[in-house]
């Protein structure tokens, strides 16, 4: 797609002056299991976009595919706590407390 900057701009609304600070490959823990994707950290938001699309149903009951996306404005994040898996210490977790 032309680099992570373009992926970020394609899937998330970017305001004037917003800069992408860091991008990491990660897994987002969901009720249906972990989703592989990219974690974007910008001056305005922390965002996640899945690598693959997921199946969802629209209002008409038709199945369609879309990327799983999450975006949290930085100003809404009060604190963050990092933890690790006791059995797999190389796996890190970040919990948002907003």
DRENPA-84137 format. One record per residue (C-alpha): x, z, y; residue in three letters. Coordinates in nm, 3 decimals. Layout:
<recs>
+---------+---------+---------+------+
:       X :       Z :       Y : type :
+---------+---------+---------+------+
:       X :       Z :       Y :  Ala :
...
+---------+---------+---------+------+
</recs>
This chain:
<recs>
+---------+---------+---------+------+
:       X :       Z :       Y : type :
+---------+---------+---------+------+
:   0.000 :   0.000 :   0.000 :  Unk :
:   0.298 :   0.004 :   0.231 :  Unk :
:   0.415 :   0.366 :   0.226 :  Unk :
:   0.262 :   0.710 :   0.237 :  Unk :
:   0.197 :   0.690 :   0.613 :  Unk :
:  -0.038 :   0.397 :   0.560 :  Unk :
:  -0.210 :   0.569 :   0.265 :  Unk :
:  -0.269 :   0.875 :   0.484 :  Unk :
:  -0.406 :   0.666 :   0.770 :  Unk :
:  -0.630 :   0.463 :   0.535 :  Unk :
:  -0.802 :   0.760 :   0.368 :  Unk :
:  -0.812 :   1.015 :   0.650 :  Unk :
:  -0.912 :   0.992 :   1.015 :  Unk :
:  -0.599 :   1.036 :   1.225 :  Unk :
:  -0.620 :   1.148 :   1.585 :  Unk :
:  -0.392 :   1.030 :   1.862 :  Unk :
:  -0.058 :   1.210 :   1.853 :  Unk :
:  -0.103 :   1.337 :   1.495 :  Unk :
:   0.218 :   1.312 :   1.293 :  Unk :
:   0.263 :   1.323 :   0.917 :  Unk :
:   0.516 :   1.599 :   0.841 :  Unk :
:   0.541 :   1.601 :   0.461 :  Unk :
:   0.395 :   1.436 :   0.151 :  Unk :
:   0.420 :   1.576 :  -0.202 :  Unk :
:   0.287 :   1.476 :  -0.540 :  Unk :
:   0.069 :   1.756 :  -0.674 :  Unk :
:  -0.236 :   1.850 :  -0.879 :  Unk :
:  -0.556 :   1.983 :  -0.727 :  Unk :
:  -0.733 :   2.235 :  -0.947 :  Unk :
:  -1.105 :   2.154 :  -0.981 :  Unk :
:  -1.387 :   2.285 :  -1.201 :  Unk :
:  -1.354 :   1.971 :  -1.414 :  Unk :
:  -0.976 :   2.007 :  -1.450 :  Unk :
:  -0.663 :   1.917 :  -1.254 :  Unk :
:  -0.651 :   1.597 :  -1.047 :  Unk :
:  -0.318 :   1.425 :  -0.979 :  Unk :
:  -0.267 :   1.303 :  -0.625 :  Unk :
:  -0.082 :   1.333 :  -0.300 :  Unk :
:  -0.078 :   1.634 :  -0.069 :  Unk :
:  -0.037 :   1.538 :   0.296 :  Unk :
:   0.069 :   1.788 :   0.560 :  Unk :
:   0.033 :   1.670 :   0.918 :  Unk :
:   0.037 :   1.837 :   1.257 :  Unk :
:  -0.346 :   1.853 :   1.243 :  Unk :
:  -0.451 :   1.887 :   0.878 :  Unk :
:  -0.363 :   1.954 :   0.516 :  Unk :
:  -0.518 :   1.682 :   0.302 :  Unk :
:  -0.532 :   1.573 :  -0.063 :  Unk :
:  -0.618 :   1.232 :  -0.206 :  Unk :
:  -0.640 :   1.168 :  -0.581 :  Unk :
:  -0.424 :   0.895 :  -0.731 :  Unk :
:  -0.713 :   0.755 :  -0.931 :  Unk :
:  -1.076 :   0.714 :  -0.846 :  Unk :
:  -1.342 :   0.934 :  -1.005 :  Unk :
:  -1.690 :   0.839 :  -1.122 :  Unk :
:  -1.980 :   0.965 :  -0.908 :  Unk :
:  -2.347 :   0.875 :  -0.878 :  Unk :
:  -2.497 :   0.761 :  -0.549 :  Unk :
:  -2.848 :   0.846 :  -0.421 :  Unk :
:  -2.995 :   0.554 :  -0.617 :  Unk :
:  -2.847 :   0.690 :  -0.941 :  Unk :
:  -2.590 :   0.414 :  -0.969 :  Unk :
:  -2.240 :   0.503 :  -1.083 :  Unk :
:  -1.961 :   0.420 :  -0.843 :  Unk :
:  -1.593 :   0.503 :  -0.824 :  Unk :
:  -1.424 :   0.673 :  -0.532 :  Unk :
:  -1.111 :   0.872 :  -0.456 :  Unk :
:  -1.138 :   1.251 :  -0.450 :  Unk :
:  -1.039 :   1.361 :  -0.100 :  Unk :
:  -1.009 :   1.700 :   0.067 :  Unk :
:  -0.909 :   1.766 :   0.427 :  Unk :
:  -0.864 :   2.107 :   0.592 :  Unk :
:  -0.790 :   2.129 :   0.966 :  Unk :
:  -0.478 :   2.340 :   1.027 :  Unk :
:  -0.663 :   2.549 :   1.287 :  Unk :
:  -0.909 :   2.664 :   1.014 :  Unk :
:  -0.634 :   2.800 :   0.786 :  Unk :
:  -0.582 :   3.172 :   0.847 :  Unk :
:  -0.327 :   3.241 :   0.573 :  Unk :
:  -0.171 :   3.086 :   0.265 :  Unk :
:  -0.033 :   3.256 :  -0.043 :  Unk :
:   0.203 :   3.091 :  -0.289 :  Unk :
:   0.206 :   3.200 :  -0.652 :  Unk :
:   0.347 :   3.067 :  -0.976 :  Unk :
:   0.238 :   3.033 :  -1.336 :  Unk :
:   0.381 :   3.327 :  -1.535 :  Unk :
:   0.435 :   3.107 :  -1.842 :  Unk :
:   0.565 :   2.808 :  -1.641 :  Unk :
:   0.751 :   2.947 :  -1.334 :  Unk :
:   0.833 :   2.595 :  -1.207 :  Unk :
:   0.460 :   2.538 :  -1.144 :  Unk :
:   0.362 :   2.667 :  -0.801 :  Unk :
:   0.016 :   2.730 :  -0.662 :  Unk :
:  -0.103 :   2.752 :  -0.305 :  Unk :
:  -0.423 :   2.939 :  -0.221 :  Unk :
:  -0.598 :   2.885 :   0.112 :  Unk :
:  -0.773 :   3.179 :   0.274 :  Unk :
:  -0.978 :   3.040 :   0.562 :  Unk :
+---------+---------+---------+------+
</recs>
